[in-house]
Amino acid sequence: MNLTLYLITDDRYFKDRDLFKTVEEALQGGITAVQYRFKTKDTRQMYEELLKLRDITKRYGADLVVNDRPDLALAVEADGVHVGKEDMPPEAVRKVVGDRMYVGYTVNSLEDLERAQELPIDYIGFGSVYPTSTKDSYRLVGLDALAEAVRVSKKPIVAIGGIMPYRVPDVIKTGCRNIAMSSGILGFADVRKATLEVKRAYQETMRQLMLMGRL
């Protein structure tokens, strides 16, 4: 499981864009995991696209995660499946996938984070860290809550929500080491360049923290 730089796809960014070319550009820029997340496609189309993405992510040594659909994740031999509060419960997902892949779960508060510690999941998406345009309804948690989530969680935390390249240093300084992004990469015309900027910001912040003795 490598969720350091975690790309989440979204319908609005692929209306006039080739899915496979765009994802490959992000992988070239340094993405370590791709979550396939679409709400408007039928099951057959998603299955066929996931098969191609499975080949592409393997070529780059990156993880493939499927949003909402453990059946599709199993069918294409993905690395992980991710669910939220309104999806299939994590306990049911674990029954479906067993130990064949990891399971992620999104929470939107420190209270939910505490409850999630006992769920059969492998990582927790925590957000929204910043205001976001990817979801119409979201709960803003902010950087202070993110820092507290990292401190108290027994499971790895993935920061999510409104994270742009210039915000990466502030996120890293909370102690979080995994960043999920959608608009912060797909919202740019040059996806590879945007990803490279994110990767550089991540690595430079980590280097500075190391020099300061904070790692």
N, C-alpha and C positions, 0 to 999 in steps of 0.2 A: 504493500500500500504506500504510494507516494503521491500525496495530495498537496505538495508544496506550492505549486502553481496550477490551479485547478480551473479549467475553462468550463463554463456552463452554457450550452447553446440555448437559443431563444428564438421563437418564430419570427419576431419582428426584425431580426437582423439577417434573415435569409430570404427575404422576398425577391431580391434581385441579385442573389449571390449563390455561387456554387458551394454546397455544403462541404464536399470533400476537399476541394481546393483551399477553402478558407480554414478548415480544421488543420490541414497539413501545413499551412503557413504559420498557424499558431504553434504547432509542434516544432517547426523549424526555429521558431523564436525562443523555445524553451519550456513550453507547457509540459507538465508531468502527468496530468490526468485530464480526461475529457468526460464530462457528463452530458449524455444525450438527453435533452429535455425539449420535447415538442408537445403541444396541446391540440394541434389541429390536424394531425395526420392519422390515417387509418393504420391498423395493425400490420397489414401486409407491407405497406410502404416503410413503416418504421423498421420492420424486420430486415427488409432488403438493404436499407441504408445502414443499419447497425452491422450487418455482415461486412460491408465495405469498410466501415469505420474500424471494425475489429482488425482487419488486415493493416490498415494505415497506422493505427496506434501501436500495433505489434512491431512494425518496422522502426518506429521511433522509441521503442521501449517504454511507452507510456501506458497508463491504466485507462480502461474504458469502463465507465459507470453508467448505468441505465436508470433514469428517473421513473419512479412509480411502478414499473413493470418487471417484477421478478421473473415472470414467464419468459419475456423477451431476453432478459439478462442471461437466463439459463440457456436459451436457445442458441445464442451467439457466443456463449462461453465468455461473457464479460468478466471483469475483475470484481465489480461491485454493483450494488443496487442502492438507490437513495430514495427515502420516503419522508413525507411530512405528516403533520397532524391529521390531515384530511385523507390520507392515503391508507393503504392496507397497514394495519398495526405492525410494528417491528417484530412482535412475537410471531405473528402469522408469516411474515416474510422469512424469518429464520427457519420456520418449519418447511417452507417451500425450497429454500436454497441450501439449507444445511450449512456445512462448513466449506462449501465449494466457492464461496465468494464473501467479501466483506459487505457489511450493511451500514449505511449512514442514515442519520436522522436529523431533521432540522428543529431547533427550538428558538423561541423568540423572547425568552426572559430567563433570569437566574433561577426563578422558581421552577420553570419547566426543565431547566438544566439539571437541577437537583434530582428531579424525578427520573430523568433520562439515564442517570448513572446506573440504575438497576435494570435497564432494558438490554436485550441481547443484541447490542449494536457495537460497532467497532470505532466509529467516530461521530462527532456531533458538529453540524453546521450551526453557527451562532450568528444571529443578525436580526434585523438589518443594522449594520454598523453605521452606515450613513444613509441619507435619503436615497431612494432608488427609483428608477423608472421601469425596471424589469417587471415588478409586481404592482398591480393596482392597489392592493391592500397589503400593508406590511406594518410591522411594529419596529420602531426605532429603538435600538438599545444603546448605541454610543460606545466610545472607546473605553470609558471607565468600566462599564459592565463587561466588555470584552476582556479587559485585563483581569477582572475578578473571575470570569469564567475560566480563563486559562489557569488561574491560581488554584481553583477548587476542583476542577474536573479531573476525574480519574481516566477519562478517555480523551484522545486527541481532539482539539478544537480546530475547526475550519472557519475562519472569518468570512462573512458573506454580506453583501448588500452595499451597493454604491461605491465600491472601492475602485478608484481610478489610479493610473500610474503614479501621480504626484502624492497620493495618499498612502502608498505602500509603506514608506518609512514610519509613519505614525502607527500603522497597524502592527508592524514588526516590533516596535518599541513597547507594545503592550505585553510582549512575551509570546504572542501567537506566531506560529511557524508555518501555517498553512493558509493560503489565501485563495478564495473562489471569486472569479470575476466573469462577468458577461459583457456589459456595456463598456467596461474598462479596457476591453480588448476588441470586441466585435463592433463597438461604436466608432471605430476608426477605419478609414479607407485602407490604410496599410496595416493589416493585422500582424504581419511578421514584425514590423518595426515597433508597433505598440507592445507586443509581447516582449521583445528585446528590451524595451525601456522598463517594463515591469521587472524583468529578470535582473537588469543592472541595478535598479533601485533596491531590490531585495538583497542582492549580494553586497552592495556598498553599505547598506544599513547594518547587515550582519558583521561586516568587517569593522565598522566603527564601534559597534557594541563589543566586539572582541577586544579591540584596542583599549576600550574603557573598562575592561574587566567585568562586563555585565553578561557574559555568556559562560 
